């Protein structure tokens, strides 16, 4: 537990300890769209991404995407100017809230639409679908944790049962594969977080995907140290806002 004793400042970004970055901010935009029952269209979602950033600008995004968000004003301009052909992890890192939808088919449809906005490639879309299905699997208790990879393989092309080894690079499927591997071999949130970090590489994305799913699993002990929650930033869109948004999201379960 010692290595989870406190938040530390990022060595390269001007991000204060306990402050979240792009993974959380874009997930908030997805969750807010779901809770508000807005039309699930590219323009509505793009506008949600822009709104979430403009009201609370923060570092952590890739350099190019950060400057893109600074320059544009709304979802329409976002869609006009974006080059959506990435196969990296951005669409997967924000997909976990979509798992609240009632069926795998609805999850797949919604995850695909949001992924196509920025990651309109087979690899980018599949990674987002897999990440969303992970939380869906646990929310609706569709099977044992040990069968998670097989469940994903039933819907998404890829070797999701193959254990991930080594550093996690920027491709979306890599982060999802590492997240599944970590979930399968850990039974507590604290161990899960440390395991995600131990991969090295794009571990913030791995942890965002894995812990979002793990927080919904009845087989994983919810034992993150209290100070990681109490010391989380608590401004307008910080800890208290996230707790309330989570409650509203959970009310969408049929």
Steps between C-alpha positions, in 0.01 A plus 500: 500500500798729557534589131140632509581729794438831321461680169819622334551779249549394139866555406429656159152657515396794715233288671463526876486182711144367523381670181362287220574526129348429158387143572267618776389821332389326182333225704307774682382632163378152403327447837331841490361427153360169622348647817340788310348252252620714213491371142798271452633673189853599399420873527347469849793291622759728340332799661514320836875446458552867416276623783674283760837637392407866456339533843801339670811502275775271618815331378542128440363483148746435219662825389325517163157415639540749786570783255214378280259532794637845582437624146150364426176631651232230470414148389426599142844653460652198675351262242595724208865531595587171674706235323335191647727222377684414822541143625627611841327474837300824525163349409553203735611701803166689511269209415434341842180698582336359186495161671197620697280444195265204526632256239831418330347605168414847632846530653663407169292751306565786740872422537537487122335838446715677760818331377444597137517869595873482570612139436319389185717195439422136561761483777387821668132402490559142618708620796220737604235229469710257704556757776128580520405132506737443792302725732171369356605141579549579868210743543252239378685204657518309174756247619806429708795737485709214360277491190532870413735444207275235346202734533684778316612259228135410442437856379831658397770364266829447677690275741350640820576182698873522424691638801675830441872520576740791503473873444168637376540720194249745355270271300153467647485121489820485705352697790181292497692172484720605792192611696333161450818320604525707819135443585533124463795468736398739778222484757523845655500855365827590670678199348336570166625860496855399589497228233384746233783735592756219493448441126670837430417706193148637456398385847256783573281372218536140614400599853209715380354204309579231756391685813179623337408137432639372829290746699193318365617146579373310800816286488732795560542645848442876501798588717662807349645709785263769624755774439497431125134601509520774764806660338349501152441852372162637603431806288190549287555168320699318765429232759148602608389560142634160394322323787168662407548429129572136582175476699305643209670260258415198715134604497497415127524128580160347411 
